[in-house]
Amino acid sequence: MADKTNQSNNSQLEALSAAINDLERKAQHVGTMSQTEKNLLAGALLDAISNGLNLDSEPLLNMAVRRFKIMIEHGAWSEEFIGKIKAVCMVAVRRGHKALLAEVVPVYQPILLNNPELRSEGINDLGMIACLAIKDSCNEIGNSCVKIILMMDRAGSAEERQITDMALQTMKNILITATRARSEETFCYVLKMINKSYQEREFIPDSALLREFYLTVLFAAADHRWSKGLLNVNDFITLMLRKNIFSFEQKKKIAYEWVQLIGQIARRNWTEMAQKLMWFFFSFVIKSKEKDILPYSVIMMGSSVKMHAAWDGFESALKIYYPWQLSMFILLDSFYKQDARKNTEKLEVARLVVRTMRDLVLHVSRLSLNKPETDIFNQWFELCDANRTPKHVYVRAQKLMQLTVLYWEQLQPKASKNQLPHLIKIFQPNRIDAKCKMILTE
């Protein structure tokens, strides 16, 4: 029985080989063929490829695919071609014909270039093929699909933006598949290609879709602790800010979701990733060039720190949110370096920084069954001292502590009257000058 099966396969293979060789000889004269002859010959080649998928002869099929591509490049075409090509790709993925798939995928490029009306269908097909290939660790094939999709996604007007929006959704699906396959290499490659493509064009996807896309890939990179992936995600948001894509409300939504993500990662005690997210977040706030985003972000991050303190304690919050503390020092420095009378905006931000720190101390005090605020202030000072903080940072930290203590004293004069003497070491030396007092006077 097995011998008969082998004989049958061999005879089919010989017949296929003869048919493809005959088609190959005819295809060599493609330059002198009529349109009808080209279409018929290309159709015959594609049928031969489809029929040959059941046989184990990838070299023969690869030759047929290469010749079919040449026919397409010379204008051969039939409406049924794209459906058959998709079917060939699906079978090749399912049966693990990687070499054949690598030959077939590039055929989409001339088809979609010559038939713009098929780009929507072609992008959808390529997205599906890419996802299946990545799941099977055929990352190079997935990358080839990405290149063709971005090549076809070249909207020349607002009317063509539908294709651009669809291409972005397809890219998001590919990136999600890459994260599920735990392929940081593919994840980074796709994002780099997107960034490069968007740098060179005028029309890009709808801003709401870009925001959703960004938040999805940001979470994916952080959730997998991909440092290189996070760098590429940051390059994407930097490009979007440079192109001024997002409205103020969209930037606020991005800031909100970003801070929530920082809180989630901090809760897992992934200190390095949480801190990288913070640094990129502060860069986003600065580059957004929206004056109201800064105070909004200070308030949001302050709430996140208080939440972490409630979960894991004050010491853990100060450790994981160290970049947040440094950013607070920077905001105070920004106020000191300018004439506050000429820039009330920086003065208000400096006051917000002090209020935020005072609220954190009060929050921790209440969490500790109304533990005296002085104990929390001293704990803050001792942690800073014990961590051997660099001198230039230590001076800024001490100044912020002193401002926070004095602000607390102003708001609670009765409660602080007897407690203030217990904070003498925080004021050695006293760093409060006339400019500091402007922060405390509202």
N, C-alpha and C positions, 0 to 999 in steps of 0.2 A: 504493500500500500504506500509506504514511504517513498519507494522507488518511483512509483507512478506519479506521486505528487511532485517529486523533484524533476521528473521528465517534463511534466506539464509546465512547471515554472521555467525550466530552461527553454522550452519551445516558445513560451510567451516572451521571455527575455530576448530571444533571438529575433522574434517578430518585431518587438518594440525597437530593438537596435537597428534593424533593417529600415523600419519606418522613419526613425529619427535621422539616420544617415541619409536617406532619400530626401527628407525635408531640409537637412543641412545643405545638401548640394544645391537644391533649388533656392534656398535663402541667400546663397552667395551672389545671386543675380538680382538682389532686391532693388538695386538702382534702376533697373530697366523694367520693373514690374508695374502693372497698372494698379490703381487703388484697390480694385476688387481682388486681384491676385494676392496683393499683400495681406488683405484682410483674411482671405481664405487660408493662406499659408500660416499666418500667425495663429488662427483658430485651430488649425491642425496640430501645430506645435504644442499649444496649450492643452489640447485633448490628449496628446501623447504623454505629456507630463502628468496629467490627472490619472490616466490609465496606468502609468508606470509607478505610481506611488505604492502599489501593492507588491512591487518587486524590489529586491535589494540591489539597486544599481544606481547609487547616487552620482557617480561620475558621468554616466550617460544622461541622467536627468539634468545635472548641472549644465552640461553642454547645451541641452535643449532650452533651458531657461535663459542662458546667455544669448542664444540666437533669437529667442522670443523677444528679449529686451531690445535687441538691435532692430527687429521688425517694428516694434512700438516706436522707437526713436525715428524711424523712417516714415511714420505716419499711419501704420497699420492700426486699425481699431474696429471694435464691435462692442455694443453696449453690454453684452454678456461677459466680456473679459474680466471686469473688475470683480464680479461675483465669483467667477471660477478661480481667480487668483487668490481671493480670500479663502476659498475652500481648500486650495492647495496648501496655503500657509497653515490652516487649522490642522490638517492631516499631518503635515510635516512636524508641527509642534508636538502633536499627540504621539507620534511615532519616534520622536527624537532624531529626526533628520536635520541636524543642526547645519551641516554644510549646505544642504539644499535650501533651507530657510534663509541662510545668509545670501544665497544667490537670488532668491525670489523677492525678498523685501525691497531691494533697490529698484525693481521694476515699477513700483508705485511712483517713483519720482518722475519719469517721463510721462506716465499716464496723467498724473495730476497737473503737471505743467501744461500739457496740451489740452486738458479738459477741465477748465476752472469750475464748471458746474458740478464736478464730481469730488471737489475738495472736501466738502463736508463729510461725505460718505467715506472717502479715503482716510481722512484724519481719524474718524471713528474706528475704522478697520485697523489702522496702524496702532492706535492706542490699545486695542484689544490684543493684537499680536505682541506688542511690547510687554504688556502685563503678563501674558502667558509665558513669554520667553524669560522674563525676569524670575518668575516663580520657579522655572526649571533651570535657573542659574545660567541662562544664555544671555548674559548681560551685554555682550557686544551687539547682539541682534536687537535688543531693546534700545541700545544707544543709536543704532542705525535708524530705527523707527522715529526716535526723537529728532534726529537731524532732518529727516524728510518732513515731519510735521511742522517744524519751525521754518523750514524753507518754503512750505506752502502757506504758512501763516504770515502773509505779507499784505495786509490790508492797505490799499491805496486811498481809501476814502472811508468816511463814517459808515456808509452803507454796507461795506464789507466787514464791519467789525463783528458781525455775528460769527464769522469763521474764527476770528481772533479770540472771542469769548469761548467758543467751543474748544479751541486748541488749548486754552488755559485750563479748562475743566479736564481735558484729556491728560494734560501734564500733571495735574493734581492726582489723578487716579494712578498714573505711573509712579509718582513719588510715594504715594501711600503703599503701593505694591512693593516698592523698593524697601520701605521700612519694615513691612511684614516679612520680607525675605531677608531682613537684616543685612542689606547691602549698602553700607555707607558710601562705597565707591560710586555706585550707580546714582544714589541720592545726590551726591556732590556733582557728578557729571551733568545730570539733568539741570540742576540749578545753575551751574556755570553756563550752560548752553542758553538757558532762558535769559540770564543776565546779559550775556553777549548779544543775543538777538534784540532784546528790548532797548539796549543802548543805541542801536543803529536805526531805530525806526521812530516815526512820528506817532502813528496810531497804535495804541496798546489797549488791552482789555478794559472793560468797565471797572471803575474804581471800587465799587462794592465787591465785585468778584475778586479783585486783587487783594482787598483786605481779608476776605475769607480765605483765599489761597495762602496768604502770608501767615495768618494765625494757625492754619493747619500745619504748614511745614515747620513753623517755629515750635509747635508742640511736639511734632514728630522728632525733630532733632534733639530737643531737650529730654523727651521721654526715653530716648535710646542712648542718651549721654554721648552724642556725637559732637565732639569739639570742632572737627573740620566741617561737618554739616552745618553747625551753628554759624560758622564764619561765612559760609555761602548764603545762608538765610539773611545774615546781617548785610551782606553786599546787596541783596535784593531790596531790602527796605531802604537802604541808603540811596539806591538808584531811584526808587519811587519818590522819595522825599526830594531828591534833586530835580526830578521832573514835575514836582508839585502836583501829584496825582490826587492826594487825599484832601477832603474838606476838614474843617476843624472838628466837626462831630465824628467823622471817621477816625481821626487821630485820637480823639478821646476814647473811642471804643477800643482801638488798638491798645492804648495805654492801660485801660481797665483790664482787658483780657491778659495782657502781658504781666501785670502785677499779680493777677490771680495765678498765672502759671508759675511765677517766681515763688509764690506761697506754697504751691503744691510740691515743687521740687525741693524747697527748703524743708518742708514737712518730712520728706524722705531722707533728710540729712545728707543730700548730695551737695556738699558744700561747694566744691569746685564749680559744678554746673550752675548752681544757684547764683554764685557770684559772677560768673560769666554773663548770665542772663541780665544781672543788674547792670553791669558795665555797658552792655549793648543797649539796655533800656535807657540809661542816662544819656548815651550818645544819641538815641532816637529823640529824646526830649529836646536836646540842644538843637539838633538838625531840623526839627519840625518847624522851628522859627515861629511858634505860636506862643505869645506871652502868657496866655491863660492855661496852657498845657503844663507849665512848670509848677505853679501852685497846686493844680489838680493832682499832679504826680506826687508832690511832696505829701499831700494828705493821704493819697492812696497807699503809698509805700509805708507811711506811718501806721496806717491801719493794719497792713500786712505784718509789720514788726510786732505790733501789740498782739495780734492773733498768734504769732509764733511763740511769743513770751507766755501766752496762756497755755499753750500746748507743752512746750519743752523748757520753759524757764527763761529768766532774764539773761543769764550768762550765755545760753545757747543762741538766743536772739541776737545778742551783740556780736557773737562770733560769726555766725552765718551771714548776718547782714552788715558785715564790716564795710563793704563798698558803699552801702547806704550811708554809714556814718561819715566816710570820707567825702561823699557828695555833699553832705550837710556842711562840712568844714569849707568846702569849695564855695558854696553859696554864701557863707558868711564872709569869706575872703573877697568874693566879688563885691560885696557891699563895702568892705573896708577900703578897697582900691579906688572907689569912686566917691565923688562928692554927693552924699545922699540928698542934699538939697536940690541937686539937679536931676536926680534919678530916684524918685519916690518908689518906683517899682521894685528896685533891689532892696530898699529899706523894708517894704512890706513882705518880701520873700524872707528876709533875715528874721523879721518878727515871727513869720510862720514857722521857720525852723525852730526857734526857741519854744514856741507854743507846742509844737509837735513833740519835742523832747520832754517838756513838762508833762504833757498828757501821757507819754509812755511811762514816766516815773510814777505818776498817780495811778495809772492802770495796774502796774506791777505791784504797787502798794496794796491796792484793793484785792488783787489776786492772792496776796499773802496774808489774808485775814486782817486787813488794815494795819499791816506792818508800817512803822513810821517811815515817812518819805526820806528822812535823813539816812536811814539804813540803806535805802535803795541808791541814794546819791553816793554814799560811801562805797557801796559795792561796785558801782559804775567806775568810781575813781580807782579803786583797788584792782579791778580787772584791767584797766588801762595801764596801771603801774606794773602789774605782774606780767603782762604780755611784752614788756620791754619795748614799748611803742617808740619808734624813731622820734628824735627830739622835735623836729619840725611838725610832726603829727601830734605829739604830746602837747605842745603849746596850744595848738588849735583845739584839741580835745578839752584841755583845761579851761580855755576861754569859753567854750560852749557850755561846759558844766557850770561855770560861775554865772553866766548869763541865765541859765535855766534855774539855778538856785535863787537868784535875785528876783526872777519873774515869779517863781513860786511864792517867795516871801511877799511880794506885792499883792498877790491874789489871796493869800491866806495869812494875813499879818498876825492874827491871834494864835493860830496853830503853829506858826513858824517862830514865834517869839522865844519860846523856851528851847526849840530844837536847833535853831541856827548855830549856837555855839559848838554843836557837835560836828560842824562842817568846816572847822577852821583849816584843816589840812588841805582842803580843796582850794582855799584862797591863798596858798603860799607858793609863789608870790601872787599878789592880786594883779590881774591882767585887765581889769575893767577901766577903760579910759572914757573920755568925753564922747567918743563916737559910739562906744558900746551903750552908753546911757541913752542915746537916741533910740536904740532898739527897745529899751525898757519903757520909754515914754510914748504913750499912744494918745 
